[in-house]
């Protein structure tokens, strides 16, 4: 191999080595960021902690996030109860169940429904099918979700949650005529849903045990 080829080969090897070094350092840094992000997600955030947000000293105990007075019985029953996390889950369940009911398919939400609620929903869907009615639903979003009241009943935590959501809900008859709602109007729907969960249960999911209109 002539001298010029040797020089060019050496330069190429040098750049390949630098490229591998840079990529290796970048990948390791990204992996550490992902791990740290997962660890932060698993820990309560500083703004979730009541009182001073100063980092905790080794061995110090982290105080639980503050909750509303309406949710106090739940905290008494379960010292680790997190109201904000509970409401986030309740909002997700609310939207999912409302959409499933409108679509007439309860299979995906069956595990979140108490037997009495599931039976009531099935009866309502059966009556709707018999009448030949069809519902179109566009779920715009939830404006508000708050614990209205809570209690402990027979070893179970029970929470009543007030929801205010924006929906476009239209009901059509067999011929396609609108018999309820307006496809061009967003309505504010207010409902009170009651959720329950056994204190000793290892299942973190809450079950919907009742629904009603909310003033």
Phi, psi and omega in degrees: 000134182286161184304321181297320179295321178297319180296314180296321179296320179296319178296318180297316179298319180299315181291323176297317179299315180295321180296315179298320180297315180296313180297320179296317179294320181294317181297317179298320179295317180296321179296319178296321178298318180296317180296316179296323178296318178294322179294321178295322180294329181280341180259151173299137177287157184299326180281356175272348187264129179294142175091206185293137181270011179299136180306144184287145173283154177305132179088351180282149180268138179272128179281146181292152179298144179296151179230168178283161179298327181295335182261002183305318179301330179289321177293323178295323180284325181223102182301342180264005180299128180246108185296318182295317178295321178298315181292325175299316178293321180296321179295318178297318179294319181301309181298316182296317182290318179300316181292321180295319179295317180298323181281349180077023181230105184263001185300318185288343183242004184305320184291345180265000186249135172294157184303320182293322179290317178301317180295319179296319178295317179297320179297317180296320178292322178297317179296323180294317179295319179299323180281349180077021182273157179223140182243130171253130182230130169241113181273111184279316180161166180261123178278325185208143172212122184213145177288119180276318179199164178205162180196170173247126186224114176053049177078010181235143173275133183234129181229129174261123184245128174271127177245141170231114184229153177263123182222149168250102186239121183229132179250132181243151176270188183301325183274000180088011177278143178286123178247350176198141180084187182209121182295348180250015183231136175263122180256145173269114183257126180247127179218155174243119180247141181251124180247151181220149177207131178295134183299318185275001184286141175275350178278119182286349184285143174263154182248136176283120184247349179194151175225150177198164175288151180240136181290000000 
